[in-house]
């Protein structure tokens, strides 16, 4: 699956199919039709075309990159060369300036639905093939339904109200499908469609795949679990969580246990192994990862289209572009007390006026060393290369802290300098630690908080064990690291309220800078108080652009339907509330 060289040809095929038939009764010469490729010998090309689109859409226009969700949370700043560098992203992160006409948003809608189109084209072709002539038919259908579910899941989390359609809907009918029907009492029917795609995939896919990059039964189940975690927190039309459905949580618990009890996954011994090029397809907690290559015979390789702007502005090591900067709020969240327990209530009271004394006089959860590039510390575990403040492109606005997880070492063989800093490190889209913490969350919400304690401690123990790479060349730790397990009655009182606070904190630290935080805030129904408290604290910290920051509940939980799509729908679509 690392070799997806056919996708360029097949993208031409997809765009060619229906358009010719609108004007001609005969197939013109030189045009490849859907019927031409609906054969056992050619259909795999259509499947590969669907695989290829999702992780490779062009960064500004066609890819739902996880870090774009991050800048809408309290984890990161937009970054780049100032507010005027990609103004739409600035408008997104302060919310109050975001409108249906804000740039870059329409491209995400277009790109995700282009991927859906590729999936549906492949499914139509697969459905027409005789299984006796193509024994892989059912497995390939399951793979493509997984991919389609993945695309719709991203759309659903980003926009909430979206048109859903499968391969049986004609092109003419698609234009008539509303995103928010008048008859819809809530959005659960949309979640059910997406869940059904993953469930159908899970019923057919094998437990393991010979080719890296193809989803397994447990990858599909993990996405079923993700859907149920959203479905359980039922929202009204104003995006408020009005009920936590215990039956949905119980369903989710069963699926989480199936993944955990499969014995196929475990936590990597070192957290770092999830974010290193040298561990592509080898982390024991990788349930599904997108595949990238370099040096594969193509001009630049099959590179990650979502992250080339996120390396520091740090010649000669990196030439561009310093987007996705760690916020001071998030950096402060890694601070711990003298017992190695998070500073839940006063974590953000410290001001970073002197970086050297700030880091030396505080104790830190080790995961900060895997998440944030800090001046004076090794860049991405390179003990011979200390990151420095010159890598910050606009420190007056965005500070000095860079995101590490999606970046690579300066000497990584997968790094490709095209001014934008592309790389071919795989992206783990589904990790086992997420499943563990989802199970802990379910148990707490089901009133079984004591059962969540060992799960959260398992995650914390792995963090405590992940310090071997966090050292200077002389062997000393890069920061004063300290982390302890929770001990009920010793260093905490494991009440339901404390357990919930600990779970939310663990989720933030474990997945910091990965685009998870924003969706958790929305799903839990706490985006408004969290973000407005964040803006109130950040603006006085010499973040002048934060003066426009304000989160409006009932509106800002989801992006507006892009105005071009509203125009194209000729009244079929409804705009999201508040826009």
C-alpha positions as CSV (number, residue, x, y, z in Angstrom):
1,X,0.0,0.0,0.0
2,X,3.0,2.3,0.1
3,X,3.0,2.3,-3.7
4,X,0.0,4.3,-4.9
5,X,1.4,5.5,-8.2
6,X,-1.8,4.7,-10.1
7,X,-3.9,7.3,-8.3
8,X,-3.0,10.2,-10.6
9,X,-4.3,8.3,-13.7
10,X,-7.4,7.2,-11.9
11,X,-8.3,10.6,-10.6
12,X,-8.6,11.6,-14.3
13,X,-10.8,8.6,-14.8
14,X,-13.2,9.7,-12.1
15,X,-13.6,13.2,-13.4
16,X,-14.2,11.8,-16.9
17,X,-17.0,9.4,-16.3
18,X,-20.3,11.2,-16.0
19,X,-19.5,14.5,-17.7
20,X,-19.3,13.0,-21.2
21,X,-22.6,11.1,-20.9
22,X,-24.5,14.3,-20.3
23,X,-23.8,15.5,-23.8
24,X,-23.1,12.4,-26.0
25,X,-25.0,9.2,-26.6
26,X,-21.8,7.4,-27.5
27,X,-18.5,7.0,-25.7
28,X,-16.0,9.4,-27.3
29,X,-12.6,8.0,-28.3
30,X,-9.8,8.5,-25.8
31,X,-12.1,8.7,-22.7
32,X,-12.0,6.0,-20.1
33,X,-15.4,5.2,-18.7
34,X,-16.5,3.7,-15.4
35,X,-17.5,0.6,-17.3
36,X,-14.0,0.3,-18.7
37,X,-12.5,0.0,-15.3
38,X,-15.2,-2.1,-13.7
39,X,-13.3,-5.3,-14.4
40,X,-11.3,-7.7,-12.1
41,X,-8.1,-6.5,-13.8
42,X,-8.7,-2.8,-13.3
43,X,-10.9,-2.3,-10.3
44,X,-8.0,-2.3,-7.8
45,X,-6.9,0.9,-9.4
46,X,-10.1,2.6,-8.4
47,X,-9.7,1.3,-4.9
48,X,-6.2,2.7,-4.8
49,X,-7.5,6.0,-6.1
50,X,-9.8,6.2,-3.0
51,X,-6.9,5.3,-0.7
52,X,-4.6,7.8,-2.2
53,X,-6.9,10.8,-1.9
54,X,-7.6,10.9,1.8
55,X,-4.1,11.5,3.2
56,X,-2.7,13.5,0.3
57,X,-5.1,16.4,-0.5
58,X,-3.4,19.7,-1.1
59,X,-2.8,21.4,2.2
60,X,-4.7,24.7,1.8
61,X,-7.6,23.4,-0.2
62,X,-8.5,19.8,0.1
63,X,-7.2,18.1,3.3
64,X,-8.8,18.0,6.8
65,X,-5.4,18.1,8.5
66,X,-5.6,17.3,12.2
67,X,-3.7,20.4,13.2
68,X,-6.3,22.7,11.7
69,X,-8.6,21.5,14.4
70,X,-5.9,22.2,16.9
71,X,-5.8,26.0,16.2
72,X,-9.5,26.1,17.2
73,X,-8.6,24.7,20.6
74,X,-6.5,26.1,23.5
75,X,-3.6,23.8,22.5
76,X,-2.0,25.8,19.7
77,X,-1.7,29.1,17.9
78,X,-2.0,29.4,14.1
79,X,1.6,30.5,13.8
80,X,3.3,31.4,10.5
81,X,4.5,34.9,9.6
82,X,1.9,36.9,11.5
83,X,-1.8,37.4,11.5
84,X,-1.9,38.2,7.8
85,X,-0.2,34.9,6.9
86,X,-3.3,32.7,6.1
87,X,-5.9,35.1,7.5
88,X,-8.6,32.5,7.3
89,X,-6.9,30.4,9.9
90,X,-6.7,33.4,12.2
91,X,-10.4,34.0,11.7
92,X,-11.1,30.4,12.6
93,X,-9.0,30.5,15.8
94,X,-10.7,33.6,17.2
95,X,-14.1,32.5,16.1
96,X,-15.8,35.9,16.2
97,X,-14.5,36.7,12.7
98,X,-15.4,33.4,11.1
99,X,-18.2,33.5,8.5
100,X,-19.5,31.2,5.8
101,X,-17.3,33.1,3.3
102,X,-14.1,32.7,5.3
103,X,-11.4,31.2,3.1
104,X,-9.9,27.7,3.1
105,X,-13.1,26.2,4.5
106,X,-14.8,25.5,1.2
107,X,-11.7,23.5,0.1
108,X,-12.1,21.1,3.0
109,X,-15.8,20.4,2.0
110,X,-14.8,20.0,-1.6
111,X,-11.8,17.7,-0.8
112,X,-13.7,15.4,1.5
113,X,-16.5,15.0,-0.9
114,X,-14.0,14.4,-3.7
115,X,-12.8,11.5,-1.6
116,X,-16.4,10.3,-1.1
117,X,-16.9,10.4,-4.8
118,X,-13.8,8.2,-5.4
119,X,-15.1,5.7,-2.8
120,X,-18.5,5.5,-4.3
121,X,-17.1,5.1,-7.8
122,X,-15.0,2.2,-6.6
123,X,-18.0,0.6,-4.8
124,X,-20.2,0.8,-7.9
125,X,-17.5,-0.9,-9.9
126,X,-16.9,-3.6,-7.2
127,X,-20.6,-4.3,-7.0
128,X,-20.8,-5.2,-10.7
129,X,-18.0,-7.7,-10.6
130,X,-18.5,-11.4,-10.3
131,X,-17.0,-12.6,-7.0
132,X,-15.8,-15.8,-8.7
133,X,-13.7,-13.8,-11.0
134,X,-12.5,-11.5,-8.3
135,X,-12.3,-13.3,-4.9
136,X,-11.2,-10.2,-3.1
137,X,-14.5,-8.4,-3.9
138,X,-16.0,-8.4,-0.4
139,X,-12.8,-7.4,1.3
140,X,-12.2,-4.6,-1.1
141,X,-15.8,-3.4,-0.6
142,X,-15.2,-3.4,3.2
143,X,-12.0,-1.5,2.8
144,X,-13.7,1.2,0.7
145,X,-16.6,1.5,3.1
146,X,-14.0,2.0,5.9
147,X,-12.5,4.8,3.8
148,X,-15.9,6.4,3.0
149,X,-16.8,6.2,6.7
150,X,-13.5,7.9,7.6
151,X,-14.2,10.8,5.2
152,X,-17.8,11.3,6.4
153,X,-16.6,11.1,10.0
154,X,-14.2,14.0,9.4
155,X,-17.0,16.0,7.7
156,X,-19.5,15.2,10.5
157,X,-17.2,16.4,13.3
158,X,-16.3,19.6,11.4
159,X,-19.7,20.7,10.0
160,X,-22.2,18.6,12.0
161,X,-25.0,18.9,9.3
162,X,-23.8,17.3,6.1
163,X,-25.5,15.5,3.1
164,X,-24.8,11.8,3.3
165,X,-25.2,9.5,0.3
166,X,-23.8,6.1,-0.8
167,X,-22.9,4.6,-4.1
168,X,-26.5,3.9,-5.1
169,X,-27.4,7.5,-5.3
170,X,-27.2,9.0,-8.8
171,X,-25.4,12.1,-9.6
172,X,-28.6,14.0,-10.3
173,X,-30.1,12.9,-7.0
174,X,-27.1,14.0,-5.0
175,X,-27.8,17.6,-5.7
176,X,-31.3,17.2,-4.1
177,X,-30.1,15.7,-0.8
178,X,-30.4,18.2,2.1
179,X,-27.7,18.6,4.7
180,X,-30.3,19.3,7.4
181,X,-33.8,18.0,6.6
182,X,-36.8,19.7,8.0
183,X,-37.9,16.3,9.4
184,X,-34.6,15.7,11.3
185,X,-35.2,15.8,15.1
186,X,-31.5,15.5,15.7
187,X,-28.3,14.5,13.9
188,X,-28.2,10.9,15.1
189,X,-29.3,9.5,11.8
190,X,-26.2,10.9,10.2
191,X,-24.0,9.3,12.8
192,X,-25.9,6.0,12.2
193,X,-25.0,6.1,8.5
194,X,-21.3,6.6,9.3
195,X,-21.4,3.9,12.0
196,X,-23.0,1.5,9.6
197,X,-20.2,1.9,7.1
198,X,-17.6,1.0,9.8
199,X,-19.8,-1.9,11.1
200,X,-20.1,-3.3,7.6
201,X,-16.3,-3.0,7.2
202,X,-15.7,-4.7,10.5
203,X,-17.9,-7.6,9.7
204,X,-15.7,-8.5,6.7
205,X,-12.2,-7.2,7.2
206,X,-9.5,-9.6,8.6
207,X,-7.9,-9.2,12.0
208,X,-4.6,-8.4,10.3
209,X,-3.5,-7.4,6.8
210,X,-0.4,-8.5,4.9
211,X,-0.1,-5.1,3.2
212,X,0.5,-2.2,5.6
213,X,-2.0,0.6,5.2
214,X,-5.1,-1.5,4.6
215,X,-7.6,-1.3,7.5
216,X,-8.3,-4.3,9.7
217,X,-11.4,-5.5,11.6
218,X,-10.1,-3.7,14.7
219,X,-9.4,-0.4,12.8
220,X,-13.1,-0.4,11.8
221,X,-14.2,-1.3,15.3
222,X,-12.1,1.6,16.7
223,X,-14.0,3.9,14.3
224,X,-17.3,2.4,15.4
225,X,-16.2,3.2,19.0
226,X,-15.4,6.8,17.9
227,X,-18.9,7.2,16.4
228,X,-20.5,5.9,19.5
229,X,-18.6,8.3,21.7
230,X,-20.1,11.1,19.8
231,X,-23.6,9.5,19.6
232,X,-23.7,9.1,23.4
233,X,-23.3,12.8,24.0
234,X,-26.6,13.8,22.5
235,X,-26.9,17.4,21.2
236,X,-29.8,19.7,20.6
237,X,-30.1,22.1,17.7
238,X,-28.0,24.6,19.6
239,X,-25.1,22.1,19.9
240,X,-25.7,21.8,23.6
241,X,-25.1,18.4,25.2
242,X,-28.6,17.6,26.6
243,X,-28.2,13.9,27.4
244,X,-25.4,11.3,27.9
245,X,-26.9,8.1,26.6
246,X,-26.0,5.2,28.9
247,X,-27.0,2.5,26.4
248,X,-24.7,4.0,23.7
249,X,-21.9,4.0,26.3
250,X,-22.5,0.4,27.1
251,X,-22.3,-0.5,23.4
252,X,-19.1,1.5,23.1
253,X,-17.6,-0.4,26.1
254,X,-18.3,-3.7,24.4
255,X,-16.4,-2.6,21.3
256,X,-13.5,-1.1,23.3
257,X,-13.2,-4.4,25.2
258,X,-13.2,-6.4,21.9
259,X,-10.2,-4.3,20.7
260,X,-8.4,-4.5,24.0
261,X,-9.0,-8.2,24.5
262,X,-7.9,-9.1,21.0
263,X,-4.3,-9.1,22.3
264,X,-3.1,-7.5,19.1
265,X,-2.2,-4.1,20.5
266,X,-0.2,-2.7,23.4
267,X,1.3,0.6,24.4
268,X,4.7,1.3,22.9
269,X,7.3,1.0,25.6
270,X,8.4,4.6,24.7
271,X,5.8,7.2,23.7
272,X,8.3,8.5,21.1
273,X,7.9,5.4,19.0
274,X,4.6,6.7,17.8
275,X,6.1,9.8,16.2
276,X,9.4,8.6,14.7
277,X,10.0,7.9,11.0
278,X,12.1,4.9,11.9
279,X,9.1,3.3,13.6
280,X,6.7,3.4,10.6
281,X,4.4,0.4,10.7
282,X,6.1,-1.0,13.8
283,X,4.6,0.7,16.9
284,X,2.6,-1.9,18.8
285,X,-0.2,0.6,19.4
286,X,-0.7,1.5,15.8
287,X,-4.2,0.3,14.8
288,X,-4.2,2.1,11.5
289,X,-1.8,4.5,9.8
290,X,-1.6,6.4,6.6
291,X,1.3,5.5,4.4
292,X,3.8,7.8,2.9
293,X,7.0,7.3,0.9
294,X,10.1,9.0,-0.5
295,X,12.6,7.7,-3.0
296,X,9.9,5.6,-4.6
297,X,10.6,6.4,-8.2
298,X,8.3,9.4,-8.4
299,X,9.8,12.9,-8.6
300,X,9.3,13.9,-4.9
301,X,7.6,10.8,-3.3
302,X,4.3,10.1,-1.8
303,X,4.4,12.8,0.9
304,X,2.2,13.9,3.7
305,X,0.1,16.8,2.3
306,X,-1.0,18.0,5.7
307,X,2.1,19.1,7.5
308,X,4.7,20.8,5.2
309,X,4.0,24.3,6.8
310,X,4.6,23.1,10.3
311,X,8.4,22.9,10.6
312,X,10.2,25.8,12.2
313,X,11.6,28.7,10.2
314,X,15.1,27.6,11.1
315,X,17.7,27.6,8.3
316,X,19.8,25.7,7.4
317,X,17.8,22.8,9.0
318,X,14.3,23.8,7.9
319,X,13.2,26.6,5.5
320,X,9.5,27.0,6.3
321,X,7.0,27.9,7.7
322,X,6.4,27.8,11.5
323,X,2.7,27.2,11.6
324,X,1.0,25.2,14.4
325,X,2.7,26.7,17.5
326,X,2.2,25.3,20.9
327,X,0.2,27.7,23.1
328,X,1.5,28.8,26.5
329,X,-1.7,27.4,28.0
330,X,-0.9,24.0,26.7
331,X,2.7,24.1,27.8
332,X,1.6,25.1,31.3
333,X,-0.8,22.1,31.3
334,X,2.2,19.8,31.5
335,X,3.4,21.2,34.8
336,X,3.0,18.9,37.9
337,X,3.1,19.5,41.6
338,X,5.7,18.2,44.0
339,X,4.0,14.8,44.0
340,X,4.0,14.5,40.2
341,X,0.2,15.2,39.9
342,X,-1.2,17.7,37.4
343,X,-1.9,21.2,38.6
344,X,-5.6,21.0,37.7
345,X,-6.8,24.2,39.2
346,X,-3.8,26.6,38.9
347,X,-1.7,25.1,36.0
348,X,-2.0,28.3,34.0
349,X,-0.9,30.7,36.7
350,X,2.8,30.6,35.8
351,X,4.0,33.3,33.4
352,X,6.8,32.5,30.9
353,X,8.9,35.6,31.3
354,X,12.3,33.9,31.5
355,X,12.3,30.6,29.7
356,X,15.4,29.2,31.4
357,X,14.2,29.7,35.0
358,X,10.6,28.8,34.0
359,X,11.5,25.4,32.9
360,X,14.2,24.8,35.5
361,X,12.0,25.7,38.5
362,X,9.0,23.7,37.5
363,X,8.5,19.9,37.4
364,X,7.1,18.4,34.1
365,X,5.1,15.5,32.8
366,X,7.6,13.8,30.4
367,X,5.2,14.0,27.5
368,X,6.0,17.6,27.0
369,X,9.4,16.5,25.7
370,X,7.8,14.5,23.0
371,X,5.2,17.2,22.1
372,X,6.9,20.6,22.3
373,X,10.1,21.9,20.7
374,X,11.7,24.1,23.4
375,X,14.6,26.5,22.8
376,X,17.8,25.0,24.4
377,X,16.6,21.4,24.2
378,X,17.4,18.8,21.5
379,X,15.3,19.0,18.4
380,X,13.3,15.7,18.0
381,X,15.7,13.7,20.2
382,X,18.8,14.9,18.2
383,X,21.3,15.5,21.0
384,X,23.7,17.1,18.6
385,X,21.2,19.7,17.5
386,X,19.7,22.1,20.1
387,X,16.6,24.0,19.0
388,X,17.0,27.7,19.4
389,X,14.9,30.8,19.4
390,X,15.9,31.8,15.9
391,X,13.5,29.1,14.7
392,X,10.5,31.2,15.7
393,X,9.3,33.2,12.7
394,X,7.1,35.7,14.7
395,X,7.8,35.3,18.4
396,X,6.1,38.5,19.4
397,X,2.8,37.0,18.4
398,X,3.2,33.2,18.6
399,X,6.1,32.6,21.0
400,X,8.9,30.2,20.7
401,X,7.4,26.7,21.1
402,X,7.0,24.5,18.1
403,X,5.0,21.3,17.5
404,X,7.2,18.1,17.4
405,X,5.0,15.1,16.8
406,X,4.3,15.6,13.1
407,X,7.8,16.9,12.4
408,X,10.9,14.8,11.7
409,X,14.6,15.0,12.5
410,X,16.7,17.4,10.5
411,X,18.6,14.5,9.0
412,X,15.6,12.3,8.5
413,X,15.8,10.4,5.1
414,X,12.1,11.1,4.7
415,X,12.5,14.9,4.8
416,X,12.0,16.6,1.5
417,X,12.8,20.3,1.3
418,X,10.7,22.0,-1.4
419,X,10.9,25.2,0.6
420,X,7.8,23.8,2.3
421,X,9.1,21.1,4.5
422,X,7.4,17.9,3.4
423,X,8.1,14.5,4.9
424,X,7.2,10.9,4.4
425,X,6.8,9.8,8.0
426,X,3.6,7.8,8.4
427,X,0.7,9.3,10.3
428,X,-0.9,6.9,12.9
429,X,-4.6,7.8,12.6
430,X,-5.8,5.3,15.2
431,X,-3.8,4.5,18.3
432,X,-4.4,2.0,21.1
433,X,-3.9,4.6,23.8
434,X,-7.0,6.4,22.4
435,X,-9.1,3.2,22.9
436,X,-7.8,2.8,26.4
437,X,-8.7,6.3,27.4
438,X,-12.1,6.0,25.7
439,X,-12.8,3.0,27.8
440,X,-11.8,4.9,30.9
441,X,-14.1,7.7,29.9
442,X,-17.0,5.3,29.4
443,X,-16.5,3.7,32.8
444,X,-16.5,7.0,34.6
445,X,-19.7,8.1,32.8
446,X,-21.3,4.8,33.7
447,X,-20.6,5.3,37.3
448,X,-17.7,2.9,37.5
449,X,-14.9,5.3,38.2
450,X,-12.8,2.9,40.3
451,X,-12.4,0.7,37.2
452,X,-11.0,3.6,35.2
453,X,-8.1,4.2,37.7
454,X,-5.8,1.4,36.5
455,X,-6.4,2.3,32.9
456,X,-5.4,5.9,33.4
457,X,-2.4,4.8,35.5
458,X,-1.3,2.4,32.7
459,X,-1.1,5.5,30.4
460,X,0.8,7.5,33.0
461,X,3.2,4.6,33.7
462,X,4.1,4.5,30.0
463,X,4.7,8.3,30.1
464,X,7.0,7.8,33.1
465,X,8.9,5.2,31.2
466,X,9.4,7.4,28.2
467,X,12.4,9.5,29.2
468,X,15.4,7.6,27.7
469,X,15.3,9.9,24.6
470,X,14.7,13.0,26.7
471,X,18.4,13.7,27.5
472,X,21.2,15.9,26.6
473,X,24.4,14.5,25.1
474,X,25.9,14.2,28.6
475,X,23.1,12.0,29.8
476,X,21.3,14.6,32.0
477,X,17.5,15.0,31.6
478,X,16.4,17.8,29.4
479,X,13.9,19.0,32.0
480,X,13.0,18.1,35.6
481,X,10.6,15.3,34.8
482,X,8.2,13.9,37.4
483,X,5.0,12.0,37.0
484,X,3.2,9.7,39.5
485,X,0.4,7.3,39.4
486,X,-2.8,8.2,41.0
487,X,-3.2,6.5,44.5
488,X,-6.6,6.9,46.0
489,X,-6.3,8.1,49.5
490,X,-2.6,8.9,49.2
491,X,-2.1,11.6,46.6
492,X,-5.7,12.0,45.5
493,X,-9.3,11.1,46.4
494,X,-10.6,9.1,43.4
495,X,-14.1,10.5,43.5
496,X,-16.2,10.5,40.3
497,X,-15.5,14.2,39.9
498,X,-11.8,13.8,40.4
499,X,-11.7,10.8,38.0
500,X,-13.5,12.9,35.3
501,X,-11.0,15.7,35.8
502,X,-8.1,13.3,35.6
503,X,-9.5,11.7,32.5
504,X,-9.9,15.0,30.6
505,X,-6.4,16.0,31.6
506,X,-4.9,12.7,30.5
507,X,-6.6,13.0,27.1
508,X,-5.2,16.5,26.7
509,X,-1.6,15.6,27.5
510,X,-1.6,12.3,25.6
511,X,-2.9,13.7,22.4
512,X,-1.6,17.3,22.6
513,X,-1.0,18.9,19.2
514,X,-2.8,16.0,17.4
515,X,-6.1,17.7,16.7
516,X,-8.0,15.7,19.3
517,X,-8.5,18.4,21.9
518,X,-10.9,20.5,19.9
519,X,-13.2,17.7,19.2
520,X,-13.2,16.5,22.8
521,X,-14.2,20.0,24.0
522,X,-17.2,20.0,21.5
523,X,-18.2,16.5,22.2
524,X,-18.2,17.0,26.0
525,X,-20.1,20.3,25.6
526,X,-17.5,22.5,27.3
527,X,-16.0,24.4,24.4
528,X,-17.6,27.7,25.3
529,X,-16.3,28.1,28.9
530,X,-12.9,26.5,28.1
531,X,-12.2,28.7,25.1
532,X,-13.5,32.0,26.6
533,X,-11.4,31.4,29.7
534,X,-8.4,30.8,27.4
535,X,-9.0,34.0,25.5
536,X,-9.3,36.0,28.7
537,X,-6.0,34.7,29.9
538,X,-4.0,34.9,26.7
539,X,-4.9,38.4,25.6
540,X,-3.1,40.0,28.6
541,X,-0.1,37.8,27.9
542,X,1.0,40.0,25.0
543,X,-1.2,38.2,22.5
544,X,-2.8,41.3,21.0
545,X,-4.6,39.4,18.3
546,X,-6.6,37.5,20.9
547,X,-8.6,40.7,21.5
548,X,-11.0,39.3,18.8
549,X,-11.2,35.9,20.5
550,X,-14.7,35.1,21.6
551,X,-16.6,31.8,21.4
552,X,-20.3,31.9,20.9
553,X,-22.2,28.9,22.2
554,X,-24.6,27.4,19.8
555,X,-22.7,28.6,16.8
556,X,-18.9,28.1,17.1
557,X,-19.0,24.4,17.9
558,X,-19.0,23.7,14.2
559,X,-17.8,25.4,11.1
560,X,-20.3,27.1,8.8
561,X,-21.4,25.4,5.6
562,X,-19.1,27.1,3.1
563,X,-21.0,29.9,1.2
564,X,-20.1,28.5,-2.2
565,X,-21.7,25.2,-1.3
566,X,-24.8,27.1,-0.1
567,X,-24.9,28.8,-3.5
568,X,-24.5,25.6,-5.4
569,X,-27.3,23.9,-3.5
570,X,-29.9,26.4,-4.7
571,X,-31.7,26.4,-1.4
572,X,-31.4,22.7,-0.6
573,X,-28.9,23.3,2.2
574,X,-29.5,25.0,5.5
575,X,-26.8,27.1,7.1
576,X,-25.6,26.0,10.5
577,X,-27.1,28.0,13.5
578,X,-25.7,31.4,14.2
579,X,-24.1,32.0,10.8
